[in-house]
């Protein structure tokens, strides 16, 4: 998993879109559904490549977590969980079972 830091959710989404994570996923009936193509994905079909948590601020009245995912068929996008949404609790339970890509560490050789 890559280590990226963003100051807010809006900045994160803009940066993700520039990096090719353009698909938006929603949690529906126990699966993630891509709103652009209506494909649905189970936990085994996805990989979390990074995620970020944001606290409440003046522009976003709820704490939220954005999960950046890649599907087995190559779709790249994100899903957002907010603290007060009951569906988000089920989403978090779902995402807890999705494999997380290990963080990449740059190794340099010392000579």
PLY file of the C-alpha trace (Angstrom):
ply
format ascii 1.0
element vertex 111
property float x
property float y
property float z
element edge 110
property int vertex1
property int vertex2
end_header
0.00 0.00 0.00
1.30 3.45 -0.87
1.53 6.14 1.78
-0.24 9.32 0.65
-1.50 12.10 2.85
-4.35 14.43 1.99
-5.87 17.26 4.01
-9.53 16.61 3.12
-11.88 14.33 1.23
-12.34 16.65 -1.75
-8.57 16.94 -2.29
-8.26 13.16 -2.03
-10.91 12.49 -4.68
-9.33 14.96 -7.11
-5.88 13.39 -6.61
-7.28 9.88 -7.02
-8.98 10.82 -10.28
-5.68 12.18 -11.61
-4.11 8.81 -10.70
-6.77 6.90 -12.65
-9.11 5.92 -9.80
-12.22 7.18 -11.60
-14.87 4.63 -10.69
-17.25 5.36 -7.83
-18.50 2.37 -5.85
-21.55 2.16 -3.60
-22.37 -0.58 -1.13
-25.57 -2.34 -2.21
-27.04 -5.66 -1.08
-23.81 -6.93 0.45
-21.55 -6.05 -2.49
-19.79 -3.06 -4.00
-21.49 -1.75 -7.11
-19.74 0.47 -9.63
-22.13 3.29 -10.52
-20.59 3.87 -13.95
-21.02 0.31 -15.30
-23.38 -1.39 -12.77
-20.94 -4.26 -12.17
-21.03 -5.74 -8.67
-18.07 -7.06 -6.71
-17.68 -9.37 -3.74
-14.83 -9.13 -1.23
-12.79 -11.71 -3.15
-12.99 -9.57 -6.30
-11.34 -6.52 -4.71
-8.03 -5.29 -3.35
-7.68 -2.23 -1.10
-4.64 -0.31 -2.36
-4.93 2.50 0.17
-7.39 4.19 2.49
-7.66 7.48 4.36
-9.66 8.63 7.35
-10.87 12.19 7.79
-12.24 13.89 10.87
-15.15 16.32 10.78
-14.46 19.81 9.53
-16.44 22.82 8.33
-16.89 21.35 4.83
-17.64 17.77 5.91
-19.86 17.46 9.01
-19.15 13.74 9.47
-15.99 11.70 9.88
-15.36 9.53 6.86
-13.10 6.84 5.45
-12.31 6.54 1.75
-11.20 3.14 0.50
-9.29 3.05 -2.78
-9.84 -0.26 -4.54
-8.87 -2.22 -7.63
-11.11 -5.02 -8.89
-9.96 -8.30 -10.42
-11.19 -7.09 -13.80
-9.09 -3.91 -13.56
-11.63 -1.30 -12.45
-9.99 1.38 -10.28
-12.00 3.55 -7.95
-13.17 4.35 -4.45
-15.96 3.97 -1.93
-16.66 6.33 0.98
-17.93 5.43 4.43
-19.42 8.11 6.70
-19.80 7.73 10.44
-23.55 8.23 10.85
-24.79 6.18 7.91
-26.09 2.74 8.97
-25.13 1.32 5.56
-21.58 2.49 6.25
-21.38 0.17 9.24
-22.21 -2.74 6.95
-19.73 -1.37 4.41
-16.99 -1.37 7.06
-17.80 -4.98 7.92
-17.59 -5.82 4.21
-14.30 -3.94 3.70
-12.80 -5.61 6.77
-12.77 -8.84 4.74
-11.20 -7.35 1.59
-7.51 -8.06 1.12
-5.23 -5.05 1.69
-2.24 -4.58 -0.59
0.98 -4.56 1.47
2.69 -1.19 1.71
5.59 -0.85 -0.69
8.89 -0.03 0.94
11.68 1.47 -1.14
14.86 -0.37 -0.42
18.17 1.20 -1.30
21.39 -0.68 -1.31
24.22 0.73 0.74
27.67 0.54 -0.75
0 1
1 2
2 3
3 4
4 5
5 6
6 7
7 8
8 9
9 10
10 11
11 12
12 13
13 14
14 15
15 16
16 17
17 18
18 19
19 20
20 21
21 22
22 23
23 24
24 25
25 26
26 27
27 28
28 29
29 30
30 31
31 32
32 33
33 34
34 35
35 36
36 37
37 38
38 39
39 40
40 41
41 42
42 43
43 44
44 45
45 46
46 47
47 48
48 49
49 50
50 51
51 52
52 53
53 54
54 55
55 56
56 57
57 58
58 59
59 60
60 61
61 62
62 63
63 64
64 65
65 66
66 67
67 68
68 69
69 70
70 71
71 72
72 73
73 74
74 75
75 76
76 77
77 78
78 79
79 80
80 81
81 82
82 83
83 84
84 85
85 86
86 87
87 88
88 89
89 90
90 91
91 92
92 93
93 94
94 95
95 96
96 97
97 98
98 99
99 100
100 101
101 102
102 103
103 104
104 105
105 106
106 107
107 108
108 109
109 110
